[in-house]
Amino acid sequence: GERVLIDASQFDWASIPANQFPPFRFRQRPGPQNSLGPVRLNIINKHDIFLHGTSHPELFSLTNRNLSSGCVRLKDPWQMVQFIANKSSSFTENKLLIFYNKAVEGVEGFASYTIALDKKVPVHIVYWTSWVDEQNIVHYANDIYNRDKTLERMVETQG
């Protein structure tokens, strides 16, 4: 059917039973307050994971950064947009920058804009709890998804 925009503050939310999801599609307007930041990059995957910016860049300075809702928060979404667009889009960098700046600034009347890619760009997401940096220093991170134990068992049975 036809989509109708409603003001969430004017809706009687108590009228919907607690065990029933409201028959709505929720959408936050683009702009600096959007929790996904200025950019959301959709990637096709069975887990519905996507890449996005953030309206709270200060979260990147925290030690514990697993604050997303399952998707991947990008520290520099513009850098990712440039990289992907250069690989598979006919959009010029200037045209992309215009859209990006409108989203960042929350320009009145600016709506979301979808850029279809000319060809697929492979995305590989890896989960590392240890790594070596450019100075050959080994770093360790908390195993927030508890995958190290499984890996340890696999190594033990192989070795």
Helices and strands as residue ranges (DSSP letters): G 8-10, G 13-15, E 40-42, E 50-52, G 57-61, E 72-73, H 77-88, H 93-105, E 130-132, E 138-140, H 148-158
